[in-house]
Amino acid sequence: MLITRRLEFDAGHRIPDHKSQCRHLHGHRYAIEITLSGNIIDKAGDAANGMVMDFSQVKDLAKSHLVDIWDHAFLAYAGDKVIVDFLNALPEHKTVILDRVPTAENLARIAFECLDAVYRDTYGNHLQLEQVRLYETPNCWADAARARLD
């Protein structure tokens, strides 16, 4: 069984080598969809009975391990020294330094890597993260999926 939870957050970024508008500082209303696989829990009296995982737990884990960290932050590539130095000069600015250029593809992959260890088989139902879909805009997204991480 597959289940998916969607969350949204706002963040800024720039793609330093881009040949068009994305080379400038800008922001997006991102959406992230977390897809988990697992067996449906069959434990009478358990709050998760009949579920793969309670959607509120999916949300809480995603928020605490990723979304709250990225929300209203500037996602900056460590190799973009001018921007990193500028952001570090702003008192108390929320900046997240990444080891990759913050394209939708890289952000989806980073999110998958971050969340993969978070969703664990706690009920003996073979729970695992299958896919992270990261929307940069309503019409543009990238998928990082267990079967296709390359």
N, C-alpha and C positions, 0 to 999 in steps of 0.2 A: 504494500500500500504506500502511496505517496501522499504527502501533505505539504502545503505551501503557506507561508505567512509573509505578508507584504508590510514593509515599514517605509517611511519616508524621512528624509533629512535634507538640510540645506548645507552646501559647502562650496568653497571657491577653489579654483585651480587655474593652471595655465599649462599649455603644451609648448615648451620653449622652441622646439624645432618646427612647429606647424607653419605652413606657408600662408595661412589665412587668419581669420578672426581669433581662433583658439590660442594663438600665441600671446594674446593679451590676458591680463588678470580678469577673471569673470567667475560667475557662480552658476549653480544649477540647483533645482529642486530634484534631488536624486530620489529614486525609489529602489528598494532592494527586496527581492523575493528569495526567501530561503526555503528550499525544498528538501524534505527529509524522507527517507524510506524506513520502513520497519513493519513489523507485524502489529496488528491491532491487539491491544492489551486486553486480556480476558481474566480479570481478577475482580470478582464480585466484592462490592464494598469499597473498592479503591476509587479515588477521585478520577483517575485516568482510565477507568474501565470503559472499553469500547473505543478508545483513541489510540493513535500511534504515539502522540505526545499532546498534551494540552496546549492549544494555540497561545495561551497567555504565557506559558513557560517558554515557548519558542521565541516570543516577543521579548520577554524579560532577559533571556540569555543573549539575544542579538543586540539589544540595547546596551547591556552592561559591558559586552566584550567588543563592540564595534560602533554601533550607531551613535551612542552618546559621545564617543571619542571623536568621531568625524563630524557630528552635527555642529553647524555654525563654526567650523574650522576652515582654515586654508590648507588644502592638501598639496604640499610642495615636494617636488623632486629634489633629493639631496644634491644632485649634480647641477641644479639651477642656482648657483652660488649667489648671484646678485639678488634674487628674490628671497632666498633663505636668509641672507644677511639683512635685507630690508625688514623682513618679518620679525626676525630676532631682535631688531632695534625697537620694535613697537612694544611698549610695556604691557604685559599681561595679554598679549595677543594669542589667540588659540590657533596654533600652527601644528600640523602633523607632518613630520618629515618622513618621506617614503624613499625606499631604495630603487624605485622605478618611476618613470614618467607617469603622472596620474591620468592616463587615458581610461576610458570605460573598460577596456579589456584588462588592463593592469589592475584597476581598482576591483573588478570582479574577482580576479585571481587572488589578490591580496585578501579580500574578504573571505574567500573560500578557505585559504590557508589559515586565517585567523579563527574562523568558526568551526573548522573541521574537528578540532580537538574538544570543542565545547559540547557538541551534541553527541552524547555517548549512550550506549546500551545499558541504561539504568534499570530497566524493567525486564531484561532478558528477551526483549522483542526485536533484537538486531537493528536498533535505531542507528542511522548514520546520515550524515549530510550527503546529499546527492548532487545538488546544484545551487549555485548562487547566480541569480539574474540581477544585473545592475542596470537600471535605466538612467541614462544621462539626461534624456529628454523623453517625453511620452512616445516618440517615434524611433528612438535610437537606444539600443541596449547591447550588453555583452553577457554571455553565459560562460561561467566557469563550472564545468561539470566533472564529476569524478571520472567518468569514462573518457573524457576528452581534454584532460589537462596537459596541454603541450604548447 
